[in-house]
Amino acid sequence: MATENTGSAENGGAELESVAEGAGILERAKAVAEVAGYHADSVDRGARFPIEALTAARRQRLLGVLVPTDLGGESSNIREVAEICFLLGRGCASAAMIFAMHQIKMACLIRHGWGNRWQRTLQRRIASEQLLLASSTTEGTGGGNVRASEAPIRSDGNHITLERAASVISYGANADGIVTTARRSEASAPSDQVLVVFTKDNYSLEQTNSWDALGMRGTCSAGFLLRARGEADQVIPNSYELIHKLTMVPVAHLLWSSVWTGIAAGAVQRARAFVRNAMRSPGAPLPPAASHLTRARASLDSLRARVHAGIALFEQNTANPELRDSIGSDIAMNLLKVETSEMALTTVMSALRACGLSGYRNDSEFSLSRHIRDILSSPIMINNDRIISNSGASVLLNEVPDRLID
Ligand SMILES: Cc1cc2nc3c(=O)[nH]c(=O)nc-3n(C[C@H](O)[C@H](O)[C@H](O)COP(=O)(O)OP(=O)(O)OC[C@H]3O[C@@H](n4cnc5c(N)ncnc54)[C@H](O)[C@@H]3O)c2cc1C
């Protein structure tokens, strides 16, 4: 098996994490990415939680970066968090996706739970204790239909309870809290949803299925029966309909895309190393498959540009809420996920063709086995077919752009 980074086996590569006192977020993230990359093959082989990477992320205080400074965080932004997801994705896709899923939930809590005392106390705890939040949107047999919930919130005075067949909760067993969608009440329609956060002391998890998957093995995305009881204030005040549109979809699509771009960059890095290795002897010609490295690089650059444009659109919508309501902006954010997942897959496949058999083998330093298996999750993680068919009506309503640059 290939090892992506150097580091001594004795200490598990922990020395890679040393960063200067007062280092910025990206410098700390690079250190965590080194640790994640060092352990990536073992995480993949064992389908185990990437404990070393998450311990390093906690030590570098990355889990609370989005929390406002007055609550003990760093008031960071999606651009910086996307950059961290990319860096981690180059090293270990599972660690990167876990970090991304946690930050997607953090963005929902921070942007929609700020007025509520319970929620503010939780944010303070996340910053100080570096708590890790998991996500539960997939339920029963509903697949990726995030905008419908079966299990209702049941209210009893100031308390609420929820019993939910959560068919996938990545790192559910390792999380300190779960942010879940639910039907608002027993009388509500499936689409009348709320977002609720429960901390570990609020719930029990009974595992209902396992996670032995092709890729993203370290996300440990098993199924659980979630039984939770908490306070009424644990329900985020805004409706899930609003949270979904303003935060959940755009932030999820941006951060997932950043992880996938990181995986693609890691694959291109291996392909480049392979071609350089093949040309090591003096006068050696460019290998015939080198053209695939050029293709891989071109699609990686397009992928980065698409994610960058998505981040710029999100920032523009956050600064100008009136623009956010345009159908064009919704289409761009929805389709971002479809496009980047397909481009990332194309990039990794081009890298494989550049490496040939060395990339196909599991036992080569240029192996792309893990990258390919991990990136294959991207089109099915909320299936592209579902997103495309849901966007059909908006695309019909929306005028075709009459300018090259908006
Ligand atoms: C690595 C990974 C981690 C995950 N982590 C979590 C997590 O932490 N929490 C969580 O809640 N969920 C998680 N999920 C699940 C994810 O959010 C989706 O629920 C899941 O990917 C849905 O997959 P599905 O194929 O079962 O369902 P569906 O999306 O229902 O798709 C099933 C099939 O139906 C087709 N299909 C569905 N709708 C349409 C349509 N409208 N038009 C045409 N075809 C359609 C699809 O093409 C597909 O073939 C994770 C998934 C992955 C891959």
The ligand as an ORCA input file, in Angstrom:
! r2SCAN-3c Opt
* xyz 0 1
  C     -20.363      8.768      2.139
  C     -21.795      9.065      2.508
  C     -22.056      9.613      3.749
  C     -23.373      9.890      4.122
  N     -23.602     10.411      5.359
  C     -24.873     10.691      5.743
  C     -25.132     11.231      7.040
  O     -24.214     11.461      7.840
  N     -26.417     11.474      7.376
  C     -27.457     11.242      6.523
  O     -28.600     11.512      6.893
  N     -27.240     10.724      5.285
  C     -25.977     10.450      4.880
  N     -25.748      9.897      3.625
  C     -26.882      9.561      2.771
  C     -27.181     10.638      1.746
  O     -27.470     11.840      2.394
  C     -28.375     10.229      0.886
  O     -29.481     10.021      1.682
  C     -28.093      8.994      0.141
  O     -26.943      9.177     -0.644
  C     -29.312      8.625     -0.689
  O     -28.969      7.474     -1.389
  P     -30.014      6.418     -2.020
  O     -29.336      5.970     -3.249
  O     -30.365      5.407     -1.017
  O     -31.381      7.151     -2.267
  P     -32.020      8.010     -3.383
  O     -31.494      9.366     -3.446
  O     -33.470      7.932     -3.072
  O     -31.732      7.302     -4.769
  C     -32.102      5.958     -5.073
  C     -32.165      5.758     -6.567
  O     -33.285      6.478     -7.079
  C     -32.904      7.349     -8.094
  N     -33.685      8.577     -7.941
  C     -34.088      9.125     -6.763
  N     -34.805     10.226     -7.010
  C     -34.870     10.376     -8.343
  C     -35.490     11.310     -9.195
  N     -36.202     12.322     -8.708
  N     -35.337     11.152    -10.520
  C     -34.633     10.115    -11.019
  N     -34.036      9.186    -10.260
  C     -34.153      9.319     -8.940
  C     -31.411      7.566     -7.930
  O     -30.779      7.804     -9.169
  C     -30.947      6.271     -7.325
  O     -30.612      5.367     -8.309
  C     -24.447      9.629      3.223
  C     -24.157      9.103      1.956
  C     -22.855      8.822      1.588
  C     -22.578      8.261      0.221
*
